[in-house]
Amino acid sequence: MSYNFDRKINRYNTNSYKWDQSQKLFGDKDILPLWVADMDFESPPAVKEILNERAKHGIYGYTIITEGYLNAITSWFQRRHHWVLDPKWLIDTPSVVTALSLAVELFSEPGSSVIVQSPVYYPFYSVISMNDRKVANNPLIIRNGRYEMDYENLEEWMKAGSKLMLLCSPHNPGGRVWERNELMRLGELCQQYGVMVVSDEIHCDLVFTGKNHIPFASLSEEFAQNSLICLAPTKTFNMPGLQSSFVAISNAKIREKFAHRIKSLNLHMTNFFAPDAVQAAYDHGEVWLDELLIYLQGNIDYTMNFIAEQLPVLKPMRPEGTYLLWIDCRGLNRDTASLKELMFGKAKVAFSEGSIFGLEGRGFLRINLACPQSVLREALDRFSHAVQQLVN
């Protein structure tokens, strides 16, 4: 492999959201953090090089979007996902969560219900509640060791009047890469009941062998006209701190309304560093990503085997996409407070505690596997030792 993902990079004292908050958040500065979803790997060399060049200029003025930036995005999605994007569909946003929140504000009414599928990425709930809407929870069902959609319950919410749905595709935290037939059935229900889909597809590039991400809007023209797709290179190339994302909206009326709100909030100006970094990533980061996926698959295999051998009481869901592992820890018979104490107090590790992803996440933990395998081994060893002390 051309890239060394085994290399440990010290992120302490870099104002890292992940590494410099253990004392504040978990009560111990020596806790090993495998929680928030950024990677402990350097971004592709082309990204680092262009950022260095931009920084050297010394004048960090207002910045424009270029044709090269737009071409990099559209070319990437055509190559990787067989989705032909018209550049005019794209609107830049500071983050995917910003786009989700604006979509809730713009395309639902105060007091109305917005559908989510629990357990799910926790900002899905806050962008609904903080916009004075209600959560219409359509819980996912565990079948054959993976999550599947409950279409009957979903249809009940639609019959009850919900007109907006937030879709997580690929799914965080469960790691599902939704299949064509699953998305088609979902889209057909939305068409039948006039429900607009806002699809968070930030993990679309992080999909493993045998699975393919299918952009919701690529399934049909009807689905495209009834959806808003949230995208970003930030998970793919590990640059979330640059806060660069975009939405793809083919429906002109929806796009105009969204763009108007972006401009009214003065969010339409771009970050000085972001456009060049995004273009470099999409134009020159493909080999890096392909090798990253191989490395992540190795971390998944290692963790699945470790749990089977050392912690058989736990039931992990093998991820089809993302670098996140969702583990059913209910066999430990511990409530939320006890699970936190097991992690932070006993094992000295920080995984994400499951209840933040919704009530259906209680008793689960989410592990970020995007780190050198030596770090992952240490975290798993710490957690296993703590569990062994607990059960023995």
C-alpha positions in Angstrom: 0.0 0.0 0.0 1.2 3.5 -0.8 -0.2 5.1 2.5 0.8 4.2 6.0 -2.4 4.2 8.1 -0.6 2.4 10.9 1.3 5.6 11.8 0.2 7.1 15.1 -0.1 10.9 15.0 -0.2 12.8 18.2 -3.4 15.0 18.2 -3.1 16.2 21.8 -2.9 19.9 22.3 -4.2 20.7 18.8 -7.6 21.9 20.0 -8.9 18.6 18.9 -12.6 18.1 19.7 -11.9 14.4 20.0 -8.6 14.2 21.8 -8.5 17.4 24.0 -11.8 17.0 25.9 -11.4 13.8 27.8 -11.0 15.4 31.2 -13.9 17.8 30.5 -16.3 15.2 29.1 -15.3 12.0 30.7 -13.5 13.0 33.9 -10.1 11.6 33.0 -7.4 13.1 30.6 -6.0 9.6 30.0 -9.2 8.2 28.5 -8.6 6.8 24.9 -11.2 8.5 22.6 -12.9 6.4 19.9 -16.2 8.3 19.8 -16.8 11.4 17.6 -16.6 10.6 13.9 -13.4 11.9 12.6 -10.4 9.8 11.7 -7.0 9.6 13.2 -5.4 9.5 9.7 -3.8 12.3 7.7 -5.9 13.5 4.8 -4.7 12.7 1.3 -1.3 14.4 0.5 -2.9 16.6 -2.2 -5.2 18.1 0.4 -2.3 18.9 2.7 -0.2 20.3 -0.1 -2.9 22.7 -1.4 -3.7 23.9 2.1 0.0 24.7 2.8 0.1 26.6 -0.5 -3.1 28.6 0.4 -1.7 29.4 3.8 1.6 30.7 2.4 -0.2 33.4 0.4 -0.8 35.4 3.6 -4.0 37.2 2.5 -7.0 35.3 3.5 -9.7 37.2 1.6 -13.2 36.5 0.4 -13.1 33.5 -1.9 -15.2 32.3 -4.9 -16.3 29.0 -6.1 -14.6 28.0 -9.4 -15.6 25.8 -12.3 -12.8 23.4 -11.3 -14.4 22.9 -7.9 -17.8 22.1 -9.4 -16.3 19.8 -12.0 -14.4 17.9 -9.3 -17.6 17.2 -7.5 -19.7 16.2 -10.5 -16.9 14.0 -11.9 -16.5 12.2 -8.6 -20.1 11.3 -8.2 -20.3 10.1 -11.8 -17.2 7.9 -11.4 -17.9 6.6 -7.9 -21.7 6.5 -7.8 -22.8 6.6 -11.5 -24.9 9.7 -10.7 -24.9 12.5 -13.2 -25.1 15.8 -11.3 -25.8 19.1 -13.0 -23.5 21.8 -11.3 -26.5 24.1 -11.1 -28.1 21.7 -8.6 -25.3 22.3 -6.0 -25.6 24.7 -3.2 -22.7 25.0 -0.6 -23.5 24.8 3.1 -21.3 25.1 6.2 -22.2 21.5 7.2 -24.6 18.7 6.6 -26.3 19.4 9.9 -26.8 23.0 8.9 -28.5 21.7 5.7 -30.7 19.3 7.7 -31.8 22.1 10.0 -32.6 24.5 7.2 -34.6 21.8 5.3 -36.7 21.2 8.4 -37.3 24.9 8.8 -38.2 25.5 5.1 -40.1 22.3 4.2 -42.2 21.6 7.3 -44.6 23.6 9.4 -44.1 24.6 13.1 -45.6 21.9 15.3 -45.7 19.3 12.5 -44.0 15.9 12.7 -40.8 15.0 10.9 -40.0 11.3 10.4 -36.7 9.8 11.5 -35.6 6.2 11.8 -34.2 5.5 15.3 -31.5 4.8 16.3 -29.9 7.5 14.2 -27.3 10.2 14.3 -28.3 12.4 17.2 -28.5 15.8 15.5 -31.5 14.5 13.6 -33.5 15.0 16.7 -32.1 18.4 17.6 -32.7 19.9 14.2 -36.3 18.9 14.6 -37.0 19.9 18.2 -35.0 23.1 18.0 -37.1 24.2 15.0 -40.3 23.6 17.0 -41.2 20.4 15.2 -42.0 17.0 16.6 -40.1 13.7 16.1 -42.1 11.0 14.3 -40.1 8.0 15.2 -40.1 5.1 12.7 -37.8 2.6 14.6 -35.6 0.3 12.6 -36.0 -3.4 13.1 -33.2 -5.8 13.8 -33.4 -8.8 11.4 -30.6 -11.3 10.7 -28.1 -9.2 12.6 -28.8 -5.9 10.7 -31.3 -3.1 10.6 -34.2 -3.1 8.2 -36.9 -0.5 7.7 -40.4 -0.9 9.2 -42.5 0.2 6.2 -45.9 -0.5 7.9 -45.1 1.9 10.8 -43.6 4.3 8.3 -46.8 4.4 6.3 -48.8 5.0 9.5 -46.8 8.2 10.1 -47.4 9.3 6.6 -51.1 8.6 6.8 -51.1 10.7 10.0 -49.9 13.7 8.1 -46.0 13.7 8.3 -44.8 15.5 5.2 -41.0 15.4 5.7 -38.5 12.6 6.3 -34.9 12.7 7.3 -33.1 9.7 5.8 -29.6 8.5 6.9 -28.0 6.8 4.0 -25.6 5.0 4.7 -27.0 4.6 8.2 -25.2 6.0 11.2 -24.8 4.3 13.7 -25.9 0.9 12.2 -23.7 0.8 9.2 -26.4 -0.2 6.8 -26.0 0.6 3.1 -29.5 0.6 1.9 -30.3 -1.6 -1.1 -32.1 -0.5 -4.2 -35.3 -2.3 -3.4 -35.4 -0.8 0.1 -34.9 2.7 -1.2 -37.5 2.2 -3.9 -40.1 1.0 -1.5 -39.4 4.0 0.7 -39.5 6.4 -2.2 -42.8 5.0 -3.5 -44.4 5.5 -0.1 -43.1 9.1 -0.1 -44.5 9.7 -3.5 -47.9 8.2 -2.6 -48.3 10.4 0.5 -46.5 13.5 -0.7 -43.6 13.2 1.8 -40.3 15.0 0.9 -37.1 13.2 1.6 -34.0 15.0 3.0 -31.2 12.4 2.7 -28.0 12.7 4.7 -25.4 10.8 2.5 -22.2 12.1 4.1 -20.9 8.6 4.4 -21.6 7.6 0.8 -18.0 7.0 -0.2 -17.2 4.8 2.9 -18.8 1.6 1.6 -17.2 -1.9 1.7 -16.7 -4.7 -0.8 -20.0 -6.2 -2.1 -22.0 -3.1 -1.3 -22.8 0.0 -3.4 -24.2 3.3 -2.2 -27.2 4.4 -4.3 -28.0 8.1 -4.1 -31.7 8.4 -3.3 -32.2 11.0 -6.0 -30.6 8.8 -8.7 -33.3 6.2 -8.4 -35.9 8.1 -10.5 -36.7 11.6 -11.8 -39.8 11.6 -9.5 -37.6 10.9 -6.4 -35.1 13.5 -7.5 -37.8 16.1 -7.8 -39.0 15.3 -4.3 -35.7 15.2 -2.4 -32.8 17.2 -1.1 -29.5 15.3 -0.9 -26.9 16.4 1.7 -23.3 15.6 0.7 -19.7 16.4 1.8 -16.2 15.2 1.3 -15.4 15.7 5.0 -16.0 12.2 6.3 -14.4 10.6 3.1 -11.2 12.5 3.3 -11.0 13.4 7.0 -11.4 17.1 6.9 -14.5 17.9 8.9 -12.8 20.9 10.5 -12.9 22.7 7.2 -16.7 22.6 7.4 -17.4 22.2 3.7 -20.5 20.5 2.4 -23.2 20.9 -0.3 -26.7 19.9 -1.2 -27.9 18.6 -4.5 -31.4 19.8 -5.4 -32.7 19.1 -8.9 -36.1 20.6 -8.2 -35.8 24.3 -9.2 -38.5 25.5 -6.8 -37.0 23.7 -3.8 -33.5 24.8 -4.8 -34.5 28.4 -5.1 -36.2 28.4 -1.7 -33.2 26.8 -0.1 -30.7 29.1 -1.8 -32.7 32.2 -0.8 -32.6 31.1 2.9 -28.9 30.4 2.7 -28.3 33.9 1.4 -30.6 35.5 3.9 -28.5 34.0 6.7 -25.3 35.1 4.9 -24.1 31.5 4.7 -23.4 31.7 0.9 -19.8 32.9 1.2 -17.2 30.1 1.2 -14.3 29.4 3.5 -10.9 30.6 2.1 -9.4 27.1 2.3 -12.3 24.8 1.6 -12.8 24.9 -2.2 -9.2 24.1 -3.1 -9.1 21.3 -0.5 -12.3 19.8 -1.8 -11.1 20.0 -5.4 -7.8 18.4 -4.5 -9.5 15.6 -2.6 -11.9 14.7 -5.3 -9.4 15.1 -8.1 -6.4 13.4 -6.4 -7.6 11.4 -3.4 -9.1 8.3 -5.1 -6.2 5.9 -4.5 -5.9 7.1 -0.9 -9.6 6.4 -0.4 -9.4 2.9 -2.0 -6.5 2.0 0.3 -8.2 3.5 3.3 -11.2 1.3 2.7 -9.0 -1.8 2.7 -7.4 -0.7 6.0 -10.8 0.0 7.6 -12.0 -3.4 6.4 -9.1 -4.9 8.3 -10.0 -3.0 11.4 -13.6 -4.2 11.1 -12.5 -7.8 10.7 -10.1 -7.5 13.7 -12.8 -6.1 15.9 -15.4 -8.6 14.9 -13.0 -11.5 15.6 -11.9 -9.9 18.9 -15.4 -9.6 20.2 -16.3 -13.1 19.1 -13.4 -14.5 21.0 -13.0 -12.2 24.0 -16.5 -10.7 24.5 -19.1 -13.2 23.2 -21.8 -11.6 25.3 -21.7 -8.6 23.0 -23.4 -8.6 19.6 -21.8 -6.3 17.0 -23.5 -5.4 13.7 -20.9 -5.8 10.9 -21.0 -2.4 9.1 -21.6 -2.4 5.3 -20.5 1.2 5.2 -19.1 4.0 7.5 -16.2 3.5 9.8 -18.5 3.0 12.8 -19.3 -0.2 14.6 -22.6 -0.6 16.5 -22.5 -3.1 19.3 -25.4 -4.5 21.3 -24.2 -4.6 24.9 -27.6 -5.5 26.4 -26.2 -8.9 27.4 -24.2 -7.1 30.1 -27.5 -6.1 31.8 -26.2 -2.5 32.5 -28.2 0.7 32.3 -26.9 3.8 30.6 -25.1 5.2 33.7 -23.5 1.8 34.4 -22.3 1.5 30.7 -20.7 5.0 31.0 -19.0 4.0 34.2 -17.7 0.8 32.6 -16.2 2.8 29.7 -15.0 5.9 31.4 -14.3 4.8 35.0 -13.1 1.2 34.5 -11.9 0.7 30.9 -10.6 4.3 30.4 -12.0 4.4 26.9 -14.6 6.6 25.3 -17.0 5.0 22.8 -20.3 6.7 22.0 -23.1 5.6 24.4 -26.1 4.4 22.5 -29.0 6.2 24.0 -27.9 9.5 22.4 -29.0 8.0 19.1 -32.6 7.5 20.4 -34.4 5.2 22.9 -33.8 2.2 20.6 -30.0 2.8 21.2 -30.1 2.1 24.9 -27.7 -0.7 25.8 -25.6 -0.2 22.7 -22.2 1.4 22.1 -20.7 2.9 18.9 -17.0 2.5 18.3 -15.1 4.7 15.8 -12.8 2.2 14.0 -10.9 4.9 11.9 -7.6 4.8 13.8 -4.4 2.9 13.6 -5.0 -0.7 14.5 -2.6 -0.4 17.5 -4.8 2.2 19.0 -7.9 0.1 18.3 -6.2 -3.0 19.9 -5.4 -1.0 23.0 -9.0 0.3 23.3 -10.5 -3.2 22.9 -8.1 -4.7 25.4 -9.0 -2.1 27.9 -12.7 -2.6 27.4 -12.4 -6.4 27.5 -10.4 -6.3 30.7 -13.1 -4.1 32.3 -15.9 -6.4 31.1 -14.1 -9.5 32.4 -13.8 -8.0 35.8 -17.4 -7.1 35.7 -18.7 -10.6 34.8 -16.2 -12.5 36.9 
